[in-house]
Amino acid sequence: MKKWARVWLWLSIITLMVVQASAQNPTNHAFFWSAADGMRDLGRLGGSSYAYAINNAGQVVGCYESGSGNFQAFLWTESGGMQDLGTLGGGSSAASGINSEGQVVGWSVTSAGDAHAFLWTAATGMRDLGTLGGSSSDATAINDRGEITGSSAKLKDIQTVAYRRTAAPGMQGLGTLGYRYSVGYAINAAGTVVGASPVDRNVTLKRAFLQRKDSRIADLGTLGGDVSIARGINQSEQVVGWSSLNRPSPIHAFLWTHDGGMQDLGTLGGQNSAAQAINTMGQIVGFSDLSTPDVTHAVLWIRPNQIQDLGTLGGSNAIAKGINDLGQVVGWSSVP
């Protein structure tokens, strides 16, 4: 696989999984937060655990460290706890999206050693979704119609692009903003995809994009810096993510709308923040630095100018990664 194709694919797979690797306490637990009960530890099946998404039934997906540097995808339910979803024959997997039907998507290493996107259901188990002709792919999100987005290497692994997968014609590449790579992170009910793509050969300078069906990929701009990434979108096409402010700069969470463009969501008093997901009600989750050095908390933006600290499980750092339409939030936190 070509060097830059491999770099972009694996960045899309492990983005934020290792954000806390340098924290003072490297052990993290998946959490479930609600307004009624606060933050609750979902436990683990091995080493650290990470929750990535939640549906309206309260089903949670993510991954846990299974040893020797490997991860395993899991599905958590209130009645059944944390269930290992297995792999496609290799040593690692991670689940990153779930819809109202309980269909789960993510990536898994195959028996051949490549990372492939998967679709898991209770009836069929884990199914390989293939690629756009290259050796590797991943799946990051699925909507209630079963449409999926993620990233895939193309023929001869010279390019990795975001895709939209539908029942027919299947996995289709979405193009780029000017250079040869793009990553799809979220998809809404209409099948609109958001993600990031470089605008030129400097692949570190990515821009948030939005791509509707039968439309060209559109650059959403930045908050004044060189880099932005779109991580979530709802049915109203409200888009959230993060952007640099200038160079060199901190990053701040943003909300993008058609009428208002990109709006800075601010922080809890520290330098950086990032938004990760948005629900139908417009509630946004992510993380923010506090004014205390090396402390990052999970946060909820009830509206653009109102940020709520969700705290941690007792450690110094936490990240909120997903939210459903009931306002239930999942993510992970360091533990004492």
Secondary structure by P-SEA (a helix, b strand, c coil): ccaaaaaaaaaaacccccccccccccbbbbbccccccccccccccccbbbbccccccccccccccccccbbbbbcccccccccccccccccbbbbcccccccbbbbbbbccccbbbbbccccccccccccccccccccccccccccbbbbbbbcccccbbbbbcccccccccccccccccbbbbccccccccccbbbbccccccbbbbbcccccccccccccccccbbbbccccccccccccccccccbbbbbbcccccccccccccccccbbbbccccccccccbbbbcccccbbbbbbcccccbbbbbccccccbbbbcccccccccccccccc
